Amino acid sequence: MASANLNLRDLIQNDWKNILNSCFEQEWMDHLERELANEYVSKHVFPSVSDVFNALNLTAFEDVKVVILGQDPYHGVGEAQGFSFSVPNGVNMPPSLRNIFKELATDVGVQRTHTDLSDWASQGVLLLNSVLTVRANEPGSHAKLGWQKFTSTIIGSLNAREKPMVFMLWGNYAQQVGKHIDESKHLVIRSAHPSPLSANRGGWFGSKPFSKANDFLANSPIQWT
């Protein structure tokens, strides 16, 4: 599927295609597609091409209720599936996800074991990484390809949407990416990152993002189970 003519636009299957159409007319997107095509041919890259836009395809623009912003995909074999913080069921639970589930349990009493978060995505939780691909065992390796321009357009389009939503900004990186969100319209929940290094310093446990989100959503809460 990867080739010198990789066409990312064709991988988007819903209203995001129109929202993001202008991105695909830009030179930086041409560069991204060329570089990414070469990476898929010459390196071991995650997730698979067909999974790169899973977050967008499972959570249409008009359906977004919550945005959970990550940095880049997991870089281990079998982990990345196109959703921030999520891994397929049966894969070892990453430490950040383990801490997310600990907070979920204390916040709303949900004892979750399924590591695949696609059920959240299907309810309107956009599980978006700022960078959508990565080389195997090389975290941050695609940080300079241009993905941030693309995902910044996603964040900007959501910020401009009239219907309010919740932005969960976990850690300094996510908070920097989301610094221009209109808090007169949307709920922004800031906390430490759930990774062990950050979470154990304080600011993650007890942040109650899940109950805060559902309080804001009121008539259409997320079933976090």
N, CA, C and O of each residue as an XYZ file, in Angstrom:
900
protein
N       0.822     -1.206      0.000
C       0.000      0.000      0.000
C       0.855      1.255      0.000
O       0.480      2.267     -0.592
N       2.005      1.191      0.664
C       2.908      2.334      0.637
C       3.589      2.418     -0.714
O       4.037      1.409     -1.259
N       3.664      3.606     -1.242
C       4.322      3.813     -2.520
C       4.725      5.259     -2.615
O       4.382      6.066     -1.751
N       5.461      5.593     -3.673
C       5.867      6.973     -3.892
C       4.664      7.865     -4.135
O       4.785      9.088     -4.057
N       3.504      7.286     -4.427
C       2.301      8.054     -4.702
C       1.271      7.927     -3.587
O       0.068      7.988     -3.839
N       1.735      7.753     -2.370
C       0.845      7.644     -1.225
C      -0.110      8.834     -1.181
O       0.324      9.986     -1.164
N      -1.411      8.550     -1.163
C      -2.444      9.588     -1.141
C      -3.225      9.486      0.158
O      -4.125      8.657      0.294
N      -2.872     10.331      1.101
C      -3.499     10.264      2.416
C      -4.960     10.675      2.385
O      -5.765     10.156      3.158
N      -5.311     11.592      1.510
C      -6.698     12.062      1.460
C      -7.664     10.907      1.236
O      -8.762     10.898      1.794
N      -7.267      9.939      0.429
C      -8.154      8.824      0.114
C      -8.414      7.914      1.304
O      -9.324      7.086      1.261
N      -7.630      8.055      2.364
C      -7.793      7.218      3.547
C      -8.846      7.768      4.506
O      -9.249      7.074      5.438
N      -9.297      9.005      4.291
C     -10.307      9.610      5.158
C     -11.686      9.328      4.572
O     -11.922      9.550      3.384
N     -12.592      8.839      5.411
C     -13.844      8.271      4.897
C     -15.112      9.011      5.326
O     -16.214      8.524      5.072
N     -14.985     10.172      5.967
C     -16.188     10.853      6.449
C     -16.068     12.365      6.272
O     -15.341     12.825      5.391
N     -16.770     13.144      7.098
C     -16.804     14.597      6.917
C     -15.453     15.271      7.137
O     -15.263     16.418      6.733
N     -14.522     14.582      7.767
C     -13.178     15.141      7.916
C     -12.526     15.419      6.561
O     -11.678     16.305      6.458
N     -12.904     14.689      5.541
C     -12.288     14.894      4.220
C     -12.519     16.318      3.733
O     -11.607     16.946      3.194
N     -13.730     16.832      3.918
C     -14.015     18.213      3.509
C     -13.369     19.218      4.455
O     -12.849     20.245      4.019
N     -13.404     18.918      5.748
C     -12.815     19.828      6.737
C     -11.326     20.028      6.467
O     -10.809     21.137      6.602
N     -10.646     18.958      6.087
C      -9.190     18.980      5.933
C      -8.737     19.117      4.489
O      -7.548     18.999      4.193
N      -9.675     19.364      3.596
C      -9.363     19.388      2.169
C      -8.243     20.361      1.832
O      -7.389     20.063      0.997
N      -8.242     21.533      2.485
C      -7.237     22.553      2.170
C      -5.824     22.071      2.488
O      -4.867     22.485      1.835
N      -5.689     21.198      3.488
C      -4.359     20.682      3.830
C      -3.733     19.934      2.665
O      -2.525     20.007      2.442
N      -4.567     19.216      1.928
C      -4.042     18.363      0.860
C      -3.661     19.147     -0.394
O      -3.188     18.571     -1.373
N      -3.868     20.448     -0.359
C      -3.443     21.307     -1.461
C      -2.119     22.003     -1.157
O      -1.629     22.788     -1.968
N      -1.541     21.717      0.009
C      -0.349     22.437      0.452
C       0.930     21.686      0.097
O       0.948     20.458      0.016
N       1.996     22.451     -0.112
C       3.292     21.845     -0.429
C       3.798     20.990      0.730
O       4.417     19.948      0.516
N       3.530     21.437      1.957
C       4.022     20.658      3.090
C       3.364     19.285      3.149
O       3.971     18.327      3.625
N       2.112     19.182      2.663
C       1.460     17.871      2.635
C       2.065     16.992      1.546
O       2.219     15.786      1.738
N       2.408     17.582      0.409
C       3.107     16.819     -0.631
C       4.414     16.250     -0.080
O       4.757     15.091     -0.312
N       5.127     17.096      0.650
C       6.388     16.656      1.256
C       6.140     15.533      2.254
O       6.860     14.535      2.264
N       5.123     15.696      3.092
C       4.796     14.673      4.085
C       4.468     13.345      3.411
O       4.942     12.294      3.841
N       3.667     13.392      2.366
C       3.274     12.153      1.684
C       4.483     11.466      1.044
O       4.605     10.242      1.100
N       5.365     12.247      0.443
C       6.571     11.660     -0.170
C       7.470     11.025      0.881
O       7.914      9.887      0.726
N       7.734     11.769      1.949
C       8.602     11.255      3.006
C       7.999     10.022      3.668
O       8.695      9.048      3.954
N       6.700     10.084      3.903
C       6.040      8.965      4.558
C       6.030      7.728      3.674
O       6.227      6.615      4.161
N       5.803      7.913      2.377
C       5.839      6.779      1.448
C       7.204      6.104      1.484
O       7.297      4.877      1.510
N       8.259      6.907      1.485
C       9.613      6.351      1.545
C       9.865      5.630      2.862
O      10.522      4.589      2.895
N       9.342      6.189      3.944
C       9.511      5.555      5.252
C       8.828      4.191      5.303
O       9.396      3.231      5.824
N       7.621      4.102      4.767
C       6.912      2.817      4.787
C       7.615      1.776      3.924
O       7.541      0.580      4.207
N       8.295      2.224      2.875
C       9.018      1.287      2.011
C      10.327      0.836      2.649
O      10.697     -0.335      2.555
N      11.030      1.768      3.299
C      12.406      1.488      3.729
C      12.553      1.192      5.222
O      13.578      0.656      5.643
N      11.549      1.532      6.022
C      11.632      1.348      7.465
C      10.422      0.563      7.965
O       9.474      0.317      7.219
N      10.469      0.178      9.226
C       9.320     -0.451      9.875
C       8.554      0.670     10.573
O       9.036      1.219     11.564
N       7.379      1.014     10.075
C       6.632      2.178     10.544
C       5.294      1.743     11.132
O       4.641      0.838     10.613
N       4.897      2.397     12.216
C       3.613      2.143     12.865
C       2.765      3.413     12.875
O       3.321      4.511     12.903
N       1.443      3.296     12.853
C       0.683      2.078     12.571
C       0.729      1.755     11.086
O       1.401      2.453     10.327
N       0.033      0.718     10.659
C      -0.057      0.428      9.234
C      -0.726      1.590      8.523
O      -1.471      2.348      9.144
N      -0.474      1.741      7.238
C      -1.051      2.847      6.476
C      -2.566      2.898      6.628
O      -3.143      3.974      6.787
N      -3.201      1.747      6.579
C      -4.665      1.707      6.637
C      -5.215      2.156      7.987
O      -6.402      2.465      8.098
N      -4.359      2.195      9.022
C      -4.807      2.572     10.359
C      -4.452      4.003     10.744
O      -4.841      4.462     11.818
N      -3.726      4.712      9.898
C      -3.219      6.038     10.261
C      -4.338      6.982     10.692
O      -4.184      7.743     11.647
N      -5.462      6.928      9.983
C      -6.567      7.849     10.265
C      -7.733      7.183     10.995
O      -8.873      7.633     10.879
N      -7.458      6.120     11.744
C      -8.536      5.451     12.478
C      -9.290      6.402     13.400
O     -10.516      6.337     13.490
N      -8.566      7.283     14.084
C      -9.215      8.210     15.018
C     -10.224      9.094     14.295
O     -11.331      9.310     14.789
N      -9.842      9.607     13.121
C     -10.752     10.456     12.357
C     -11.908      9.649     11.782
O     -13.056     10.091     11.814
N     -11.608      8.489     11.268
C     -12.649      7.705     10.595
C     -13.687      7.149     11.552
O     -14.832      6.929     11.157
N     -13.311      6.918     12.801
C     -14.271      6.387     13.769
C     -14.995      7.494     14.536
O     -16.028      7.252     15.160
N     -14.447      8.707     14.484
C     -15.057      9.840     15.191
C     -15.184     11.002     14.218
O     -14.253     11.794     14.067
N     -16.321     11.106     13.564
C     -16.548     12.161     12.580
C     -16.492     13.534     13.248
O     -16.737     13.663     14.448
N     -16.170     14.545     12.464
C     -16.062     15.924     12.960
C     -17.308     16.343     13.730
O     -17.199     16.880     14.832
N     -18.470     16.111     13.174
C     -19.714     16.552     13.797
C     -20.047     15.764     15.067
O     -20.865     16.205     15.875
N     -19.419     14.606     15.243
C     -19.732     13.744     16.384
C     -18.791     13.917     17.565
O     -19.017     13.320     18.617
N     -17.736     14.721     17.417
C     -16.733     14.827     18.484
C     -17.346     15.465     19.729
O     -17.931     16.546     19.674
N     -17.193     14.762     20.855
C     -17.609     15.277     22.162
C     -16.402     15.577     23.050
O     -16.403     16.529     23.831
N     -15.369     14.737     22.910
C     -14.173     14.839     23.748
C     -12.954     14.648     22.866
O     -12.959     13.801     21.973
N     -11.911     15.427     23.109
C     -10.626     15.235     22.442
C      -9.598     14.855     23.498
O      -9.403     15.582     24.472
N      -8.941     13.713     23.304
C      -7.829     13.309     24.171
C      -6.576     13.337     23.299
O      -6.414     12.524     22.389
N      -5.700     14.286     23.596
C      -4.562     14.562     22.719
C      -3.294     13.884     23.215
O      -2.849     14.115     24.339
N      -2.718     13.043     22.356
C      -1.441     12.407     22.644
C      -0.340     13.011     21.793
O      -0.562     13.979     21.065
N       0.856     12.430     21.890
C       2.013     12.990     21.187
C       2.312     12.235     19.898
O       2.092     12.768     18.811
N       2.808     11.005     19.998
C       2.968     10.191     18.793
C       2.648      8.741     19.130
O       2.542      8.397     20.307
N       2.490      7.885     18.129
C       2.025      6.516     18.377
C       3.020      5.704     19.198
O       4.207      6.023     19.259
N       2.511      4.649     19.826
C       3.394      3.672     20.454
C       4.311      3.092     19.382
O       3.905      2.921     18.233
N       5.547      2.794     19.767
C       6.555      2.391     18.775
C       6.952      0.923     18.878
O       7.919      0.495     18.248
N       6.208      0.148     19.673
C       6.482     -1.276     19.770
C       5.617     -2.088     18.820
O       4.545     -1.642     18.412
N       6.079     -3.268     18.473
C       5.354     -4.133     17.539
C       3.963     -4.463     18.097
O       3.828     -4.882     19.246
N       2.948     -4.269     17.274
C       1.589     -4.641     17.632
C       0.854     -3.656     18.516
O      -0.280     -3.924     18.912
N       1.467     -2.512     18.842
C       0.851     -1.583     19.784
C       0.007     -0.514     19.090
O      -1.172     -0.361     19.408
N       0.589      0.221     18.155
C      -0.099      1.367     17.557
C      -1.279      0.916     16.705
O      -1.159     -0.015     15.909
N      -2.420      1.581     16.877
C      -3.602      1.236     16.094
C      -4.354      2.467     15.589
O      -5.497      2.367     15.143
N      -3.703      3.621     15.663
C      -4.312      4.831     15.124
C      -5.130      5.625     16.111
O      -5.835      6.553     15.715
N      -5.058      5.288     17.401
C      -5.747      6.023     18.460
C      -4.736      6.378     19.556
O      -3.905      5.546     19.921
N      -4.801      7.589     20.076
C      -3.904      7.942     21.169
C      -4.198      7.087     22.404
O      -5.354      6.869     22.769
N      -3.130      6.615     23.031
C      -3.133      5.866     24.295
C      -3.706      4.452     24.190
O      -3.568      3.682     25.141
N      -4.329      4.084     23.098
C      -4.994      2.792     22.948
C      -4.059      1.759     22.335
O      -3.233      2.080     21.480
N      -4.202      0.510     22.784
C      -3.522     -0.625     22.140
C      -4.539     -1.751     21.975
O      -5.518     -1.803     22.720
N      -4.329     -2.647     21.019
C      -5.268     -3.750     20.833
C      -5.381     -4.609     22.090
O      -4.416     -4.754     22.839
N      -6.547     -5.169     22.311
C      -6.722     -6.101     23.420
C      -5.764     -7.275     23.271
O      -5.581     -7.797     22.172
N      -5.167     -7.680     24.353
C      -4.206     -8.779     24.324
C      -2.769     -8.320     24.282
O      -1.862     -9.107     24.552
N      -2.539     -7.054     23.948
C      -1.196     -6.480     23.975
C      -0.916     -5.998     25.394
O      -1.821     -5.533     26.087
N       0.336     -6.111     25.824
C       0.687     -5.642     27.163
C       0.279     -4.188     27.351
O       0.520     -3.353     26.479
N      -0.334     -3.888     28.479
C      -0.833     -2.545     28.733
C       0.333     -1.577     28.977
O       1.133     -1.799     29.885
N       0.439     -0.508     28.180
C       1.490      0.487     28.409
C       1.296      1.179     29.759
O       0.167      1.296     30.234
N       2.381      1.638     30.379
C       2.281      2.265     31.701
C       1.339      3.473     31.743
O       0.614      3.649     32.723
N       1.339      4.302     30.701
C       0.439      5.465     30.695
C      -1.019      5.022     30.717
O      -1.834      5.593     31.442
N      -1.344      4.012     29.928
C      -2.718      3.524     29.887
C      -3.112      2.896     31.225
O      -4.256      3.019     31.661
N      -2.167      2.229     31.868
C      -2.442      1.654     33.192
C      -2.826      2.764     34.180
O      -3.745      2.599     34.982
N      -2.116      3.890     34.112
C      -2.434      5.000     35.010
C      -3.751      5.677     34.626
O      -4.473      6.166     35.496
N      -4.063      5.706     33.344
C      -5.363      6.220     32.912
C      -6.478      5.379     33.528
O      -7.466      5.916     34.027
N      -6.315      4.076     33.491
C      -7.340      3.182     34.039
C      -7.430      3.287     35.567
O      -8.511      3.138     36.139
N      -6.299      3.541     36.222
C      -6.338      3.746     37.682
C      -7.166      4.982     38.018
O      -7.993      4.954     38.929
N      -6.938      6.067     37.278
C      -7.706      7.288     37.523
C      -9.167      7.102     37.146
O     -10.055      7.630     37.815
N      -9.418      6.357     36.083
C     -10.793      6.054     35.680
C     -11.537      5.342     36.806
O     -12.701      5.636     37.078
N     -10.855      4.408     37.453
C     -11.480      3.634     38.529
C     -11.803      4.511     39.734
O     -12.891      4.410     40.302
N     -10.864      5.369     40.124
C     -11.105      6.211     41.298
C     -12.055      7.357     40.977
O     -12.778      7.826     41.857
N     -12.063      7.809     39.738
C     -12.899      8.946     39.344
C     -14.364      8.548     39.184
O     -15.244      9.167     39.782
N     -14.626      7.529     38.388
C     -16.022      7.178     38.086
C     -16.368      5.733     38.427
O     -17.461      5.265     38.107
N     -15.443      5.021     39.076
C     -15.741      3.674     39.535
C     -15.734      2.611     38.460
O     -16.281      1.525     38.653
N     -15.115      2.913     37.322
C     -15.069      1.959     36.210
C     -13.782      1.139     36.295
O     -12.683      1.693     36.281
N     -13.927     -0.179     36.383
C     -12.780     -1.081     36.374
C     -12.614     -1.619     34.956
O     -13.183     -2.653     34.606
N     -11.840     -0.919     34.153
C     -11.717     -1.281     32.741
C     -10.484     -2.152     32.525
O      -9.411     -1.878     33.063
N     -10.655     -3.208     31.726
C      -9.527     -4.069     31.374
C      -9.246     -4.050     29.881
O      -8.119     -4.336     29.476
N     -10.229     -3.725     29.048
C     -10.025     -3.681     27.602
C      -9.144     -2.494     27.248
O      -9.494     -1.346     27.524
N      -8.005     -2.775     26.640
C      -7.048     -1.723     26.292
C      -7.358     -1.058     24.964
O      -6.843      0.024     24.681
N      -8.189     -1.685     24.144
C      -8.635     -1.104     22.882
C      -9.720     -0.071     23.203
O     -10.791     -0.422     23.697
N      -9.437      1.191     22.921
C     -10.348      2.278     23.283
C     -11.269      2.688     22.136
O     -11.846      3.776     22.160
N     -11.405      1.833     21.145
C     -12.236      2.193     19.992
C     -13.696      2.381     20.370
O     -14.429      3.078     19.667
N     -14.137      1.766     21.481
C     -15.515      2.000     21.932
C     -15.695      3.441     22.405
O     -16.775      4.012     22.256
N     -14.638      4.034     22.977
C     -14.697      5.460     23.305
C     -14.808      6.280     22.021
O     -15.617      7.202     21.924
N     -13.976      5.923     21.033
C     -13.965      6.664     19.766
C     -15.328      6.634     19.092
O     -15.763      7.641     18.534
N     -16.003      5.501     19.134
C     -17.299      5.375     18.478
C     -18.382      6.182     19.184
O     -19.455      6.402     18.622
N     -18.112      6.626     20.414
C     -19.054      7.477     21.144
C     -18.756      8.965     21.001
O     -19.495      9.798     21.526
N     -17.678      9.306     20.294
C     -17.355     10.714     20.105
C     -16.106     11.184     20.803
O     -15.893     12.389     20.933
N     -15.264     10.258     21.263
C     -13.981     10.629     21.874
C     -12.906     10.555     20.793
O     -12.532      9.468     20.354
N     -12.416     11.711     20.369
C     -11.376     11.758     19.343
C     -10.027     11.510     20.006
O      -9.505     12.372     20.713
N      -9.472     10.336     19.774
C      -8.203      9.914     20.374
C      -7.082     10.270     19.400
O      -6.621      9.434     18.623
N      -6.661     11.525     19.463
C      -5.799     12.106     18.435
C      -4.367     12.263     18.927
O      -4.124     12.882     19.963
N      -3.427     11.706     18.187
C      -2.020     12.013     18.404
C      -1.637     13.224     17.563
O      -2.182     13.427     16.478
N      -0.702     14.027     18.058
C      -0.230     15.188     17.304
C       0.590     14.757     16.091
O       0.536     15.392     15.038
N       1.342     13.682     16.245
C       2.092     13.048     15.153
C       1.477     11.670     14.947
O       1.287     10.932     15.914
N       1.166     11.313     13.719
C       0.338     10.127     13.478
C       1.106      8.872     13.090
O       0.502      7.808     12.952
N       2.426      8.967     12.911
C       3.221      7.792     12.566
C       4.549      7.833     13.312
O       4.954      8.871     13.834
N       5.218      6.683     13.352
C       6.506      6.592     14.048
C       7.262      5.376     13.522
O       6.653      4.390     13.109
N       8.587      5.451     13.540
C       9.394      4.271     13.227
C       9.415      3.327     14.423
O       9.312      3.752     15.574
N       9.549      2.052     14.128
C       9.651      1.052     15.191
C      10.806      1.387     16.129
O      11.929      1.637     15.693
N      10.507      1.388     17.419
C      11.503      1.573     18.475
C      12.235      2.909     18.423
O      13.323      3.048     18.980
N      11.630      3.899     17.746
C      12.243      5.226     17.671
C      11.200      6.299     17.981
O      10.690      6.945     17.066
N      10.881      6.492     19.254
C       9.876      7.502     19.597
C      10.267      8.878     19.084
O      11.429      9.277     19.171
N       9.292      9.598     18.551
C       9.541     10.938     18.031
C      10.206     10.985     16.673
O      10.555     12.064     16.194
N      10.389      9.837     16.043
C      11.157      9.785     14.794
C      10.462     10.460     13.618
O      11.124     10.807     12.640
N       9.141     10.655     13.686
C       8.426     11.333     12.607
C       7.951     12.726     13.016
O       7.061     13.300     12.389
N       8.552     13.256     14.066
C       8.114     14.557     14.588
C       8.412     15.709     13.630
O       7.816     16.780     13.745
N       9.323     15.497     12.694
C       9.706     16.584     11.780
C       9.159     16.398     10.363
O       9.560     17.117      9.447
N       8.259     15.452     10.179
C       7.714     15.220      8.834
C       6.644     16.239      8.448
O       6.385     16.438      7.261
N       6.032     16.875      9.416
C       4.991     17.854      9.112
C       3.614     17.513      9.631
O       2.650     18.224      9.349
N       3.508     16.427     10.391
C       2.199     16.019     10.895
C       1.549     17.087     11.771
O       0.325     17.215     11.787
N       2.362     17.854     12.501
C       1.778     18.823     13.427
C       0.954     19.881     12.708
O      -0.030     20.371     13.264
N       1.330     20.243     11.491
C       0.523     21.207     10.733
C      -0.854     20.622     10.429
O      -1.863     21.326     10.474
N      -0.883     19.365     10.130
C      -2.130     18.675      9.831
C      -3.009     18.572     11.068
O      -4.192     18.910     11.028
N      -2.431     18.107     12.162
C      -3.235     17.917     13.372
C      -3.588     19.251     14.024
O      -4.603     19.344     14.714
N      -2.769     20.286     13.818
C      -3.146     21.617     14.291
C      -4.376     22.130     13.558
O      -5.195     22.840     14.140
N      -4.510     21.774     12.285
C      -5.712     22.131     11.533
C      -6.931     21.421     12.110
O      -8.014     22.002     12.192
N      -6.753     20.170     12.507
C      -7.845     19.430     13.158
C      -8.281     20.138     14.438
O      -9.471     20.370     14.651
N      -7.311     20.481     15.290
C      -7.624     21.156     16.545
C      -8.285     22.504     16.281
O      -9.249     22.872     16.953
N      -7.766     23.234     15.306
C      -8.336     24.536     14.982
C      -9.768     24.443     14.487
O     -10.606     25.272     14.841
N     -10.048     23.443     13.673
C     -11.406     23.285     13.142
C     -12.386     22.908     14.250
O     -13.536     23.348     14.240
N     -11.935     22.097     15.201
C     -12.785     21.741     16.339
C     -13.005     22.942     17.256
O     -14.110     23.159     17.754
N     -11.954     23.711     17.470
C     -12.073     24.902     18.300
C     -13.093     25.886     17.719
O     -13.810     26.559     18.458
N     -13.146     25.959     16.389
C     -14.061     26.886     15.723
C     -15.492     26.362     15.651
O     -16.417     27.125     15.372
N     -15.681     25.083     15.897
C     -17.026     24.511     15.816
C     -17.930     25.103     16.888
O     -17.503     25.299     18.026
N     -19.169     25.387     16.531
C     -20.083     26.031     17.475
C     -20.479     25.099     18.618
O     -20.589     25.536     19.764
N     -20.689     23.850     18.322
C     -21.105     22.904     19.369
C     -19.949     22.649     20.318
O     -18.883     22.222     19.874
N     -20.122     22.897     21.615
C     -19.017     22.756     22.574
C     -18.563     21.311     22.738
O     -19.305     20.368     22.462
N     -17.331     21.166     23.190
C     -16.758     19.848     23.453
C     -15.761     19.966     24.593
O     -15.529     21.052     25.124
N     -15.179     18.841     24.959
C     -14.192     18.769     26.034
C     -12.823     18.477     25.427
O     -12.684     17.568     24.608
N     -11.816     19.244     25.827
C     -10.432     18.966     25.445
C      -9.676     18.515     26.684
O      -9.569     19.263     27.655
N      -9.149     17.291     26.654
C      -8.309     16.790     27.736
C      -6.848     16.964     27.323
O      -6.367     16.302     26.403
N      -6.159     17.858     28.011
C      -4.767     18.178     27.683
C      -3.884     17.663     28.812
O      -3.751     18.293     29.861
N      -3.287     16.508     28.571
C      -2.509     15.810     29.592
C      -1.023     16.044     29.351
O      -0.462     15.523     28.387
N      -0.396     16.804     30.200
C       1.027     17.072     30.092
C       1.326     18.343     29.313
O       0.458     18.895     28.637
N       2.574     18.798     29.420
C       2.981     20.077     28.827
C       2.846     20.098     27.319
O       2.458     21.114     26.742
N       3.163     18.980     26.674
C       3.101     18.958     25.208
C       1.674     19.216     24.733
O       1.446     20.080     23.887
N       0.720     18.474     25.272
C      -0.674     18.648     24.859
C      -1.177     20.044     25.206
O      -1.934     20.641     24.441
N      -0.765     20.558     26.336
C      -1.211     21.881     26.746
C      -0.660     22.971     25.830
O      -1.327     23.977     25.587
N       0.537     22.775     25.332
C       1.098     23.732     24.367
C       0.340     23.677     23.048
O       0.027     24.714     22.464
N       0.046     22.468     22.578
C      -0.694     22.309     21.325
C      -2.085     22.932     21.440
O      -2.596     23.508     20.480
N      -2.688     22.814     22.618
C      -4.049     23.301     22.800
C      -4.161     24.661     23.454
O      -5.203     24.997     24.016
N      -3.108     25.442     23.388
C      -3.089     26.702     24.156
C      -4.068     27.754     23.632
O      -4.397     28.692     24.358
N      -4.543     27.622     22.382
C      -5.431     28.637     21.817
C      -6.909     28.220     21.849
O      -7.749     28.881     21.237
N      -7.222     27.161     22.538
C      -8.620     26.708     22.586
C      -9.493     27.742     23.307
O      -9.103     28.292     24.337
N     -10.650     27.987     22.759
C     -11.593     28.977     23.285
C     -12.312     28.413     24.511
O     -13.242     27.616     24.387
N     -11.870     28.835     25.684
C     -12.435     28.298     26.921
C     -13.746     28.972     27.309
O     -14.374     28.586     28.294
N     -14.161     29.970     26.545
C     -15.495     30.520     26.777
C     -16.569     29.619     26.175
O     -17.755     29.765     26.472
N     -16.140     28.691     25.330
C     -17.076     27.785     24.648
C     -16.848     26.330     25.040
O     -17.798     25.598     25.317
N     -15.593     25.917     25.062
C     -15.249     24.520     25.319
C     -14.724     24.353     26.743
O     -14.248     25.305     27.362
N     -14.820     23.116     27.251
C     -14.195     22.780     28.527
C     -12.791     22.259     28.266
O     -12.610     21.309     27.504
N     -11.799     22.875     28.895
C     -10.416     22.427     28.790
C      -9.986     21.871     30.146
O     -10.006     22.573     31.157
N      -9.598     20.595     30.145
C      -9.144     19.932     31.373
C      -7.642     19.719     31.260
O      -7.184     18.934     30.429
N      -6.885     20.406     32.082
C      -5.426     20.304     32.068
C      -4.969     19.511     33.285
O      -5.500     19.667     34.385
N      -3.977     18.661     33.066
C      -3.409     17.901     34.188
C      -2.019     17.446     33.802
O      -1.570     17.667     32.677
N      -1.343     16.813     34.735
C      -0.086     16.142     34.414
C      -0.361     15.003     33.433
O      -1.492     14.537     33.302
N       0.684     14.570     32.755
C       0.585     13.426     31.840
C       0.470     12.140     32.661
O       1.045     12.053     33.747
N      -0.264     11.142     32.160
C      -0.404      9.889     32.915
C       0.809      8.965     32.875
O       0.773      7.898     33.489
N       1.875      9.334     32.178
C       3.072      8.493     32.203
C       3.603      8.401     33.632
O       3.458      9.357     34.393
N       4.206      7.291     34.014
C       4.657      7.125     35.404
C       5.534      8.265     35.906
O       5.375      8.714     37.041
N       6.457      8.737     35.073
C       7.369      9.796     35.506
C       6.603     11.052     35.897
O       6.888     11.664     36.926
N       5.627     11.436     35.074
C       4.849     12.643     35.359
C       3.795     12.399     36.418
O       3.630     13.199     37.338
N       3.076     11.286     36.287
C       1.957     11.025     37.195
C       2.415     10.909     38.639
O       1.721     11.367     39.547
N       3.566     10.306     38.860
C       4.048     10.094     40.222
C       4.569     11.375     40.872
O       4.794     11.417     42.081
N       4.759     12.416     40.063
C       5.150     13.717     40.621
C       3.941     14.488     41.126
O       4.083     15.494     41.822
N       2.766     14.018     40.779
C       1.541     14.681     41.203
C       0.868     15.419     40.057
O       1.520     15.855     39.108
N      -0.447     15.550     40.166
C      -1.181     16.309     39.162
C      -1.971     15.461     38.197
O      -2.784     15.980     37.432
N      -1.738     14.142     38.221
C      -2.548     13.250     37.393
C      -3.607     12.558     38.248
O      -4.804     12.695     37.995
N      -3.172     11.832     39.236
C      -4.126     11.123     40.096
C      -4.954     12.141     40.888
O      -4.419     13.026     41.555
N      -6.261     11.985     40.789
C      -7.158     12.930     41.425
C      -7.600     14.070     40.524
O      -8.323     14.962     40.968
N      -7.174     14.056     39.252
C      -7.549     15.141     38.332
C      -8.982     15.005     37.825
O      -9.562     15.975     37.338
N      -9.553     13.811     37.936
C     -10.968     13.537     37.629
C     -11.413     14.009     36.228
O     -12.448     14.664     36.110
N     -10.669     13.695     35.193
C     -11.063     14.168     33.863
C     -12.348     13.540     33.341
O     -13.088     14.176     32.590
N     -12.617     12.306     33.728
C     -13.750     11.578     33.151
C     -15.080     12.072     33.708
O     -16.049     12.235     32.966
N     -15.122     12.307     35.007
C     -16.356     12.844     35.591
C     -16.562     14.297     35.194
O     -17.696     14.720     34.967
N     -15.483     15.067     35.107
C     -15.601     16.459     34.674
C     -16.149     16.547     33.253
O     -16.990     17.394     32.951
N     -15.663     15.661     32.386
C     -16.149     15.648     31.008
C     -17.636     15.335     30.957
O     -18.399     16.013     30.269
N     -18.042     14.308     31.687
C     -19.451     13.911     31.645
C     -20.362     14.942     32.300
O     -21.510     15.098     31.884
N     -19.876     15.641     33.305
C     -20.661     16.730     33.885
C     -20.914     17.813     32.842
O     -22.009     18.372     32.765
N     -19.896     18.102     32.045
C     -20.022     19.126     31.007
C     -20.940     18.668     29.883
O     -21.735     19.446     29.356
N     -20.817     17.393     29.526
C     -21.617     16.850     28.414
C     -23.076     16.642     28.809
O     -23.958     16.614     27.951
N     -23.320     16.500     30.081
C     -24.671     16.462     30.668
C     -25.572     15.429     30.021
O     -25.632     14.291     30.487
N     -26.278     15.795     28.953
C     -27.300     14.930     28.360
C     -26.738     13.847     27.435
O     -27.477     12.969     26.990
N     -25.428     13.904     27.143
C     -24.847     12.891     26.249
C     -23.487     12.434     26.776
O     -22.473     12.594     26.097
N     -23.461     11.859     28.001
C     -22.180     11.467     28.599
C     -21.540     10.291     27.878
O     -22.203      9.545     27.158
N     -20.256     10.145     28.083
C     -19.497      9.020     27.543
C     -19.605      7.844     28.491
O     -19.440      7.999     29.701
N     -19.881      6.673     27.951
C     -19.828      5.432     28.735
C     -18.381      4.951     28.711
O     -17.923      4.396     27.712
N     -17.666      5.162     29.810
C     -16.228      4.877     29.841
C     -15.914      3.406     30.051
O     -14.743      3.025     30.028
N     -16.923      2.567     30.256
C     -16.690      1.148     30.551
C     -16.076      0.433     29.364
O     -15.812     -0.767     29.435
